[in-house]
Protein backbone atom coordinates (compact mmCIF):
# COMPACT_ATOMS: atom_id res chain seq x y z
CA UNK A 1 0.00 0.00 0.00
CA UNK A 2 1.22 3.45 -0.77
CA UNK A 3 0.82 6.56 1.38
CA UNK A 4 -1.74 7.88 -1.09
CA UNK A 5 -4.41 5.35 -0.04
CA UNK A 6 -5.58 7.43 2.91
CA UNK A 7 -6.05 10.67 0.95
CA UNK A 8 -9.70 11.51 0.41
CA UNK A 9 -11.15 13.71 -2.32
CA UNK A 10 -12.17 17.16 -1.11
CA UNK A 11 -15.90 16.53 -1.61
CA UNK A 12 -15.71 13.35 0.44
CA UNK A 13 -14.03 15.22 3.31
CA UNK A 14 -16.78 17.84 3.25
CA UNK A 15 -19.55 15.23 3.25
CA UNK A 16 -17.95 13.46 6.20
CA UNK A 17 -17.37 16.77 8.01
CA UNK A 18 -21.01 17.84 7.57
CA UNK A 19 -22.27 14.44 8.72
CA UNK A 20 -19.96 14.50 11.74
CA UNK A 21 -20.95 18.08 12.53
CA UNK A 22 -24.68 17.38 12.41
CA UNK A 23 -24.23 14.32 14.66
CA UNK A 24 -22.01 16.30 17.06
CA UNK A 25 -24.54 19.16 17.36
CA UNK A 26 -27.22 16.65 18.39
CA UNK A 27 -25.06 14.58 20.72
CA UNK A 28 -23.24 17.52 22.37
CA UNK A 29 -25.81 20.32 22.75
CA UNK A 30 -23.65 21.80 25.54
CA UNK A 31 -20.74 22.55 23.17
CA UNK A 32 -20.80 25.78 21.21
CA UNK A 33 -21.23 25.47 17.49
CA UNK A 34 -18.05 27.43 16.94
CA UNK A 35 -16.09 24.88 18.99
CA UNK A 36 -17.61 22.00 16.99
CA UNK A 37 -16.82 23.79 13.72
CA UNK A 38 -13.19 24.23 14.75
CA UNK A 39 -12.98 20.56 15.69
CA UNK A 40 -14.46 19.49 12.33
CA UNK A 41 -12.06 21.75 10.43
CA UNK A 42 -9.07 20.11 12.11
CA UNK A 43 -10.43 16.55 12.15
CA UNK A 44 -11.19 16.56 8.40
CA UNK A 45 -8.25 18.78 7.32
CA UNK A 46 -10.49 21.26 5.52
CA UNK A 47 -9.24 24.04 3.28
CA UNK A 48 -9.86 27.71 4.15
CA UNK A 49 -12.72 27.84 1.59
CA UNK A 50 -14.32 24.73 3.07
CA UNK A 51 -13.98 26.22 6.57
CA UNK A 52 -15.60 29.45 5.40
CA UNK A 53 -18.48 27.48 3.88
CA UNK A 54 -19.09 25.63 7.16
CA UNK A 55 -18.87 28.84 9.20
CA UNK A 56 -21.34 30.64 6.93
CA UNK A 57 -23.82 27.78 6.77
CA UNK A 58 -23.49 26.05 10.12
CA UNK A 59 -22.22 28.77 12.46
CA UNK A 60 -24.11 30.25 15.40
CA UNK A 61 -27.45 31.74 14.50
CA UNK A 62 -28.14 35.27 15.74
CA UNK A 63 -30.56 35.29 18.67
CA UNK A 64 -33.90 36.92 17.97
CA UNK A 65 -35.48 39.38 20.33
PyMOL Python script that loads the backbone (N, CA, C, O; Angstrom):
from pymol import cmd

cmd.read_pdbstr("""\
ATOM      1  N   UNK A   1       0.835  -1.197   0.000  1.00  0.00           N
ATOM      2  CA  UNK A   1       0.000   0.000   0.000  1.00  0.00           C
ATOM      3  C   UNK A   1       0.871   1.248   0.000  1.00  0.00           C
ATOM      4  O   UNK A   1       1.894   1.309   0.682  1.00  0.00           O
ATOM      5  N   UNK A   2       0.466   2.201  -0.743  1.00  0.00           N
ATOM      6  CA  UNK A   2       1.217   3.448  -0.775  1.00  0.00           C
ATOM      7  C   UNK A   2       0.612   4.439   0.214  1.00  0.00           C
ATOM      8  O   UNK A   2      -0.475   4.205   0.743  1.00  0.00           O
ATOM      9  N   UNK A   3       1.300   5.528   0.461  1.00  0.00           N
ATOM     10  CA  UNK A   3       0.822   6.558   1.375  1.00  0.00           C
ATOM     11  C   UNK A   3      -0.352   7.335   0.817  1.00  0.00           C
ATOM     12  O   UNK A   3      -0.980   8.110   1.540  1.00  0.00           O
ATOM     13  N   UNK A   4      -0.658   7.145  -0.445  1.00  0.00           N
ATOM     14  CA  UNK A   4      -1.736   7.879  -1.094  1.00  0.00           C
ATOM     15  C   UNK A   4      -3.106   7.270  -0.765  1.00  0.00           C
ATOM     16  O   UNK A   4      -4.128   7.928  -0.963  1.00  0.00           O
ATOM     17  N   UNK A   5      -3.146   6.047  -0.276  1.00  0.00           N
ATOM     18  CA  UNK A   5      -4.407   5.350  -0.041  1.00  0.00           C
ATOM     19  C   UNK A   5      -5.327   6.069   0.941  1.00  0.00           C
ATOM     20  O   UNK A   5      -6.548   5.963   0.832  1.00  0.00           O
ATOM     21  N   UNK A   6      -4.761   6.791   1.889  1.00  0.00           N
ATOM     22  CA  UNK A   6      -5.584   7.432   2.906  1.00  0.00           C
ATOM     23  C   UNK A   6      -6.089   8.814   2.500  1.00  0.00           C
ATOM     24  O   UNK A   6      -6.912   9.395   3.208  1.00  0.00           O
ATOM     25  N   UNK A   7      -5.626   9.344   1.397  1.00  0.00           N
ATOM     26  CA  UNK A   7      -6.054  10.673   0.953  1.00  0.00           C
ATOM     27  C   UNK A   7      -7.465  10.584   0.385  1.00  0.00           C
ATOM     28  O   UNK A   7      -7.772   9.725  -0.442  1.00  0.00           O
ATOM     29  N   UNK A   8      -8.313  11.497   0.852  1.00  0.00           N
ATOM     30  CA  UNK A   8      -9.705  11.507   0.411  1.00  0.00           C
ATOM     31  C   UNK A   8      -9.945  12.707  -0.498  1.00  0.00           C
ATOM     32  O   UNK A   8      -9.350  13.765  -0.295  1.00  0.00           O
ATOM     33  N   UNK A   9     -10.803  12.556  -1.489  1.00  0.00           N
ATOM     34  CA  UNK A   9     -11.150  13.708  -2.318  1.00  0.00           C
ATOM     35  C   UNK A   9     -11.812  14.790  -1.462  1.00  0.00           C
ATOM     36  O   UNK A   9     -12.456  14.496  -0.455  1.00  0.00           O
ATOM     37  N   UNK A  10     -11.645  16.018  -1.872  1.00  0.00           N
ATOM     38  CA  UNK A  10     -12.165  17.159  -1.113  1.00  0.00           C
ATOM     39  C   UNK A  10     -13.661  17.032  -0.818  1.00  0.00           C
ATOM     40  O   UNK A  10     -14.089  17.279   0.310  1.00  0.00           O
ATOM     41  N   UNK A  11     -14.450  16.655  -1.805  1.00  0.00           N
ATOM     42  CA  UNK A  11     -15.898  16.532  -1.613  1.00  0.00           C
ATOM     43  C   UNK A  11     -16.251  15.482  -0.579  1.00  0.00           C
ATOM     44  O   UNK A  11     -17.216  15.639   0.167  1.00  0.00           O
ATOM     45  N   UNK A  12     -15.471  14.409  -0.533  1.00  0.00           N
ATOM     46  CA  UNK A  12     -15.708  13.354   0.440  1.00  0.00           C
ATOM     47  C   UNK A  12     -15.419  13.858   1.853  1.00  0.00           C
ATOM     48  O   UNK A  12     -16.154  13.550   2.790  1.00  0.00           O
ATOM     49  N   UNK A  13     -14.343  14.634   1.999  1.00  0.00           N
ATOM     50  CA  UNK A  13     -14.025  15.220   3.308  1.00  0.00           C
ATOM     51  C   UNK A  13     -15.151  16.121   3.779  1.00  0.00           C
ATOM     52  O   UNK A  13     -15.530  16.082   4.950  1.00  0.00           O
ATOM     53  N   UNK A  14     -15.687  16.930   2.880  1.00  0.00           N
ATOM     54  CA  UNK A  14     -16.780  17.845   3.248  1.00  0.00           C
ATOM     55  C   UNK A  14     -18.029  17.068   3.648  1.00  0.00           C
ATOM     56  O   UNK A  14     -18.678  17.410   4.637  1.00  0.00           O
ATOM     57  N   UNK A  15     -18.373  16.034   2.897  1.00  0.00           N
ATOM     58  CA  UNK A  15     -19.552  15.227   3.247  1.00  0.00           C
ATOM     59  C   UNK A  15     -19.384  14.619   4.634  1.00  0.00           C
ATOM     60  O   UNK A  15     -20.306  14.645   5.450  1.00  0.00           O
ATOM     61  N   UNK A  16     -18.209  14.075   4.890  1.00  0.00           N
ATOM     62  CA  UNK A  16     -17.951  13.465   6.198  1.00  0.00           C
ATOM     63  C   UNK A  16     -17.952  14.524   7.305  1.00  0.00           C
ATOM     64  O   UNK A  16     -18.447  14.274   8.404  1.00  0.00           O
ATOM     65  N   UNK A  17     -17.404  15.695   7.018  1.00  0.00           N
ATOM     66  CA  UNK A  17     -17.374  16.775   8.013  1.00  0.00           C
ATOM     67  C   UNK A  17     -18.789  17.246   8.345  1.00  0.00           C
ATOM     68  O   UNK A  17     -19.109  17.468   9.512  1.00  0.00           O
ATOM     69  N   UNK A  18     -19.628  17.399   7.338  1.00  0.00           N
ATOM     70  CA  UNK A  18     -21.007  17.844   7.566  1.00  0.00           C
ATOM     71  C   UNK A  18     -21.788  16.791   8.337  1.00  0.00           C
ATOM     72  O   UNK A  18     -22.549  17.129   9.244  1.00  0.00           O
ATOM     73  N   UNK A  19     -21.611  15.532   7.994  1.00  0.00           N
ATOM     74  CA  UNK A  19     -22.275  14.444   8.722  1.00  0.00           C
ATOM     75  C   UNK A  19     -21.818  14.429  10.176  1.00  0.00           C
ATOM     76  O   UNK A  19     -22.639  14.351  11.089  1.00  0.00           O
ATOM     77  N   UNK A  20     -20.498  14.504  10.389  1.00  0.00           N
ATOM     78  CA  UNK A  20     -19.956  14.495  11.741  1.00  0.00           C
ATOM     79  C   UNK A  20     -20.482  15.699  12.524  1.00  0.00           C
ATOM     80  O   UNK A  20     -20.865  15.572  13.687  1.00  0.00           O
ATOM     81  N   UNK A  21     -20.499  16.862  11.882  1.00  0.00           N
ATOM     82  CA  UNK A  21     -20.948  18.085  12.534  1.00  0.00           C
ATOM     83  C   UNK A  21     -22.414  17.993  12.940  1.00  0.00           C
ATOM     84  O   UNK A  21     -22.773  18.388  14.049  1.00  0.00           O
ATOM     85  N   UNK A  22     -23.259  17.480  12.063  1.00  0.00           N
ATOM     86  CA  UNK A  22     -24.681  17.382  12.407  1.00  0.00           C
ATOM     87  C   UNK A  22     -24.890  16.383  13.547  1.00  0.00           C
ATOM     88  O   UNK A  22     -25.724  16.619  14.421  1.00  0.00           O
ATOM     89  N   UNK A  23     -24.148  15.274  13.552  1.00  0.00           N
ATOM     90  CA  UNK A  23     -24.232  14.319  14.663  1.00  0.00           C
ATOM     91  C   UNK A  23     -23.716  14.940  15.961  1.00  0.00           C
ATOM     92  O   UNK A  23     -24.304  14.741  17.024  1.00  0.00           O
ATOM     93  N   UNK A  24     -22.616  15.692  15.874  1.00  0.00           N
ATOM     94  CA  UNK A  24     -22.011  16.303  17.063  1.00  0.00           C
ATOM     95  C   UNK A  24     -22.927  17.359  17.679  1.00  0.00           C
ATOM     96  O   UNK A  24     -23.009  17.466  18.902  1.00  0.00           O
ATOM     97  N   UNK A  25     -23.614  18.136  16.846  1.00  0.00           N
ATOM     98  CA  UNK A  25     -24.541  19.157  17.362  1.00  0.00           C
ATOM     99  C   UNK A  25     -25.654  18.490  18.163  1.00  0.00           C
ATOM    100  O   UNK A  25     -26.062  19.000  19.207  1.00  0.00           O
ATOM    101  N   UNK A  26     -26.142  17.356  17.679  1.00  0.00           N
ATOM    102  CA  UNK A  26     -27.219  16.645  18.388  1.00  0.00           C
ATOM    103  C   UNK A  26     -26.717  15.943  19.647  1.00  0.00           C
ATOM    104  O   UNK A  26     -27.400  15.940  20.671  1.00  0.00           O
ATOM    105  N   UNK A  27     -25.544  15.358  19.576  1.00  0.00           N
ATOM    106  CA  UNK A  27     -25.063  14.575  20.716  1.00  0.00           C
ATOM    107  C   UNK A  27     -24.331  15.412  21.766  1.00  0.00           C
ATOM    108  O   UNK A  27     -24.126  14.947  22.887  1.00  0.00           O
ATOM    109  N   UNK A  28     -23.937  16.632  21.423  1.00  0.00           N
ATOM    110  CA  UNK A  28     -23.240  17.516  22.370  1.00  0.00           C
ATOM    111  C   UNK A  28     -23.875  18.904  22.359  1.00  0.00           C
ATOM    112  O   UNK A  28     -23.228  19.871  21.957  1.00  0.00           O
ATOM    113  N   UNK A  29     -25.135  19.020  22.795  1.00  0.00           N
ATOM    114  CA  UNK A  29     -25.806  20.325  22.754  1.00  0.00           C
ATOM    115  C   UNK A  29     -25.148  21.357  23.674  1.00  0.00           C
ATOM    116  O   UNK A  29     -25.382  22.556  23.525  1.00  0.00           O
ATOM    117  N   UNK A  30     -24.327  20.895  24.624  1.00  0.00           N
ATOM    118  CA  UNK A  30     -23.654  21.800  25.540  1.00  0.00           C
ATOM    119  C   UNK A  30     -22.447  22.495  24.912  1.00  0.00           C
ATOM    120  O   UNK A  30     -22.021  23.541  25.402  1.00  0.00           O
ATOM    121  N   UNK A  31     -21.892  21.940  23.845  1.00  0.00           N
ATOM    122  CA  UNK A  31     -20.737  22.548  23.173  1.00  0.00           C
ATOM    123  C   UNK A  31     -21.214  23.639  22.223  1.00  0.00           C
ATOM    124  O   UNK A  31     -22.257  23.509  21.582  1.00  0.00           O
ATOM    125  N   UNK A  32     -20.440  24.708  22.143  1.00  0.00           N
ATOM    126  CA  UNK A  32     -20.798  25.776  21.208  1.00  0.00           C
ATOM    127  C   UNK A  32     -20.593  25.299  19.783  1.00  0.00           C
ATOM    128  O   UNK A  32     -19.741  24.454  19.510  1.00  0.00           O
ATOM    129  N   UNK A  33     -21.375  25.844  18.897  1.00  0.00           N
ATOM    130  CA  UNK A  33     -21.229  25.469  17.491  1.00  0.00           C
ATOM    131  C   UNK A  33     -19.860  25.856  16.959  1.00  0.00           C
ATOM    132  O   UNK A  33     -19.271  25.133  16.156  1.00  0.00           O
ATOM    133  N   UNK A  34     -19.361  26.990  17.407  1.00  0.00           N
ATOM    134  CA  UNK A  34     -18.049  27.431  16.938  1.00  0.00           C
ATOM    135  C   UNK A  34     -16.976  26.422  17.323  1.00  0.00           C
ATOM    136  O   UNK A  34     -16.083  26.133  16.527  1.00  0.00           O
ATOM    137  N   UNK A  35     -17.057  25.891  18.523  1.00  0.00           N
ATOM    138  CA  UNK A  35     -16.093  24.883  18.989  1.00  0.00           C
ATOM    139  C   UNK A  35     -16.182  23.613  18.129  1.00  0.00           C
ATOM    140  O   UNK A  35     -15.162  23.036  17.752  1.00  0.00           O
ATOM    141  N   UNK A  36     -17.417  23.188  17.827  1.00  0.00           N
ATOM    142  CA  UNK A  36     -17.611  22.001  16.987  1.00  0.00           C
ATOM    143  C   UNK A  36     -17.096  22.245  15.564  1.00  0.00           C
ATOM    144  O   UNK A  36     -16.514  21.354  14.947  1.00  0.00           O
ATOM    145  N   UNK A  37     -17.317  23.457  15.052  1.00  0.00           N
ATOM    146  CA  UNK A  37     -16.818  23.789  13.716  1.00  0.00           C
ATOM    147  C   UNK A  37     -15.295  23.720  13.677  1.00  0.00           C
ATOM    148  O   UNK A  37     -14.718  23.180  12.733  1.00  0.00           O
ATOM    149  N   UNK A  38     -14.652  24.263  14.698  1.00  0.00           N
ATOM    150  CA  UNK A  38     -13.193  24.232  14.750  1.00  0.00           C
ATOM    151  C   UNK A  38     -12.690  22.792  14.806  1.00  0.00           C
ATOM    152  O   UNK A  38     -11.703  22.444  14.158  1.00  0.00           O
ATOM    153  N   UNK A  39     -13.374  21.964  15.584  1.00  0.00           N
ATOM    154  CA  UNK A  39     -12.977  20.559  15.691  1.00  0.00           C
ATOM    155  C   UNK A  39     -13.132  19.843  14.346  1.00  0.00           C
ATOM    156  O   UNK A  39     -12.269  19.058  13.953  1.00  0.00           O
ATOM    157  N   UNK A  40     -14.235  20.116  13.645  1.00  0.00           N
ATOM    158  CA  UNK A  40     -14.463  19.494  12.333  1.00  0.00           C
ATOM    159  C   UNK A  40     -13.408  19.938  11.325  1.00  0.00           C
ATOM    160  O   UNK A  40     -12.930  19.133  10.526  1.00  0.00           O
ATOM    161  N   UNK A  41     -13.047  21.222  11.364  1.00  0.00           N
ATOM    162  CA  UNK A  41     -12.062  21.751  10.426  1.00  0.00           C
ATOM    163  C   UNK A  41     -10.723  21.058  10.592  1.00  0.00           C
ATOM    164  O   UNK A  41     -10.038  20.775   9.609  1.00  0.00           O
ATOM    165  N   UNK A  42     -10.348  20.783  11.838  1.00  0.00           N
ATOM    166  CA  UNK A  42      -9.073  20.105  12.105  1.00  0.00           C
ATOM    167  C   UNK A  42      -9.185  18.617  11.798  1.00  0.00           C
ATOM    168  O   UNK A  42      -8.328  18.046  11.123  1.00  0.00           O
ATOM    169  N   UNK A  43     -10.244  17.997  12.298  1.00  0.00           N
ATOM    170  CA  UNK A  43     -10.435  16.547  12.150  1.00  0.00           C
ATOM    171  C   UNK A  43     -10.436  16.123  10.681  1.00  0.00           C
ATOM    172  O   UNK A  43      -9.887  15.076  10.337  1.00  0.00           O
ATOM    173  N   UNK A  44     -11.052  16.937   9.810  1.00  0.00           N
ATOM    174  CA  UNK A  44     -11.186  16.559   8.401  1.00  0.00           C
ATOM    175  C   UNK A  44     -10.234  17.321   7.484  1.00  0.00           C
ATOM    176  O   UNK A  44     -10.341  17.233   6.261  1.00  0.00           O
ATOM    177  N   UNK A  45      -9.296  18.073   8.080  1.00  0.00           N
ATOM    178  CA  UNK A  45      -8.252  18.777   7.323  1.00  0.00           C
ATOM    179  C   UNK A  45      -8.852  19.596   6.171  1.00  0.00           C
ATOM    180  O   UNK A  45      -8.494  19.420   5.007  1.00  0.00           O
ATOM    181  N   UNK A  46      -9.772  20.492   6.532  1.00  0.00           N
ATOM    182  CA  UNK A  46     -10.488  21.262   5.523  1.00  0.00           C
ATOM    183  C   UNK A  46      -9.687  22.478   5.068  1.00  0.00           C
ATOM    184  O   UNK A  46      -8.896  23.041   5.825  1.00  0.00           O
ATOM    185  N   UNK A  47      -9.905  22.863   3.837  1.00  0.00           N
ATOM    186  CA  UNK A  47      -9.244  24.042   3.276  1.00  0.00           C
ATOM    187  C   UNK A  47      -9.904  25.305   3.837  1.00  0.00           C
ATOM    188  O   UNK A  47     -10.994  25.235   4.405  1.00  0.00           O
ATOM    189  N   UNK A  48      -9.245  26.461   3.678  1.00  0.00           N
ATOM    190  CA  UNK A  48      -9.861  27.713   4.146  1.00  0.00           C
ATOM    191  C   UNK A  48     -11.237  27.970   3.516  1.00  0.00           C
ATOM    192  O   UNK A  48     -12.139  28.461   4.194  1.00  0.00           O
ATOM    193  N   UNK A  49     -11.407  27.646   2.239  1.00  0.00           N
ATOM    194  CA  UNK A  49     -12.721  27.841   1.587  1.00  0.00           C
ATOM    195  C   UNK A  49     -13.767  26.915   2.190  1.00  0.00           C
ATOM    196  O   UNK A  49     -14.909  27.321   2.404  1.00  0.00           O
ATOM    197  N   UNK A  50     -13.380  25.672   2.464  1.00  0.00           N
ATOM    198  CA  UNK A  50     -14.317  24.725   3.074  1.00  0.00           C
ATOM    199  C   UNK A  50     -14.699  25.188   4.478  1.00  0.00           C
ATOM    200  O   UNK A  50     -15.857  25.075   4.882  1.00  0.00           O
ATOM    201  N   UNK A  51     -13.721  25.707   5.218  1.00  0.00           N
ATOM    202  CA  UNK A  51     -13.979  26.223   6.568  1.00  0.00           C
ATOM    203  C   UNK A  51     -14.939  27.409   6.509  1.00  0.00           C
ATOM    204  O   UNK A  51     -15.857  27.514   7.322  1.00  0.00           O
ATOM    205  N   UNK A  52     -14.724  28.287   5.557  1.00  0.00           N
ATOM    206  CA  UNK A  52     -15.595  29.451   5.399  1.00  0.00           C
ATOM    207  C   UNK A  52     -17.024  29.004   5.083  1.00  0.00           C
ATOM    208  O   UNK A  52     -17.981  29.562   5.620  1.00  0.00           O
ATOM    209  N   UNK A  53     -17.170  28.005   4.219  1.00  0.00           N
ATOM    210  CA  UNK A  53     -18.485  27.479   3.885  1.00  0.00           C
ATOM    211  C   UNK A  53     -19.191  26.963   5.139  1.00  0.00           C
ATOM    212  O   UNK A  53     -20.355  27.286   5.380  1.00  0.00           O
ATOM    213  N   UNK A  54     -18.484  26.164   5.934  1.00  0.00           N
ATOM    214  CA  UNK A  54     -19.092  25.631   7.157  1.00  0.00           C
ATOM    215  C   UNK A  54     -19.465  26.750   8.119  1.00  0.00           C
ATOM    216  O   UNK A  54     -20.549  26.728   8.702  1.00  0.00           O
ATOM    217  N   UNK A  55     -18.582  27.728   8.292  1.00  0.00           N
ATOM    218  CA  UNK A  55     -18.870  28.835   9.202  1.00  0.00           C
ATOM    219  C   UNK A  55     -20.080  29.640   8.752  1.00  0.00           C
ATOM    220  O   UNK A  55     -20.892  30.053   9.579  1.00  0.00           O
ATOM    221  N   UNK A  56     -20.207  29.864   7.453  1.00  0.00           N
ATOM    222  CA  UNK A  56     -21.339  30.638   6.930  1.00  0.00           C
ATOM    223  C   UNK A  56     -22.651  29.869   7.029  1.00  0.00           C
ATOM    224  O   UNK A  56     -23.701  30.462   7.277  1.00  0.00           O
ATOM    225  N   UNK A  57     -22.598  28.558   6.837  1.00  0.00           N
ATOM    226  CA  UNK A  57     -23.820  27.779   6.769  1.00  0.00           C
ATOM    227  C   UNK A  57     -24.183  27.032   8.049  1.00  0.00           C
ATOM    228  O   UNK A  57     -25.338  26.649   8.235  1.00  0.00           O
ATOM    229  N   UNK A  58     -23.219  26.825   8.921  1.00  0.00           N
ATOM    230  CA  UNK A  58     -23.488  26.054  10.120  1.00  0.00           C
ATOM    231  C   UNK A  58     -23.062  26.767  11.400  1.00  0.00           C
ATOM    232  O   UNK A  58     -23.105  26.175  12.478  1.00  0.00           O
ATOM    233  N   UNK A  59     -22.654  28.025  11.297  1.00  0.00           N
ATOM    234  CA  UNK A  59     -22.223  28.769  12.463  1.00  0.00           C
ATOM    235  C   UNK A  59     -23.383  29.132  13.371  1.00  0.00           C
ATOM    236  O   UNK A  59     -24.531  28.786  13.091  1.00  0.00           O
ATOM    237  N   UNK A  60     -23.086  29.829  14.457  1.00  0.00           N
ATOM    238  CA  UNK A  60     -24.113  30.251  15.403  1.00  0.00           C
ATOM    239  C   UNK A  60     -25.134  31.134  14.691  1.00  0.00           C
ATOM    240  O   UNK A  60     -24.789  31.977  13.863  1.00  0.00           O
ATOM    241  N   UNK A  61     -26.386  30.914  15.035  1.00  0.00           N
ATOM    242  CA  UNK A  61     -27.455  31.742  14.496  1.00  0.00           C
ATOM    243  C   UNK A  61     -27.663  32.917  15.418  1.00  0.00           C
ATOM    244  O   UNK A  61     -27.619  32.751  16.637  1.00  0.00           O
ATOM    245  N   UNK A  62     -27.893  34.123  14.868  1.00  0.00           N
ATOM    246  CA  UNK A  62     -28.141  35.272  15.741  1.00  0.00           C
ATOM    247  C   UNK A  62     -29.427  35.039  16.558  1.00  0.00           C
ATOM    248  O   UNK A  62     -30.417  34.506  16.056  1.00  0.00           O
ATOM    249  N   UNK A  63     -29.375  35.446  17.801  1.00  0.00           N
ATOM    250  CA  UNK A  63     -30.557  35.292  18.675  1.00  0.00           C
ATOM    251  C   UNK A  63     -31.567  36.367  18.345  1.00  0.00           C
ATOM    252  O   UNK A  63     -31.220  37.535  18.169  1.00  0.00           O
ATOM    253  N   UNK A  64     -32.834  35.957  18.262  1.00  0.00           N
ATOM    254  CA  UNK A  64     -33.898  36.920  17.972  1.00  0.00           C
ATOM    255  C   UNK A  64     -34.390  37.536  19.275  1.00  0.00           C
ATOM    256  O   UNK A  64     -34.349  36.911  20.335  1.00  0.00           O
ATOM    257  N   UNK A  65     -34.852  38.768  19.171  1.00  0.00           N
ATOM    258  CA  UNK A  65     -35.484  39.385  20.326  1.00  0.00           C
ATOM    259  C   UNK A  65     -34.628  40.313  20.975  1.00  0.00           C
ATOM    260  O   UNK A  65     -35.018  40.920  21.972  1.00  0.00           O
TER     261      UNK A  65
END
""", "prot")
cmd.dss("prot")
cmd.show_as("cartoon", "prot")
cmd.util.cbc("prot")
cmd.orient("prot")
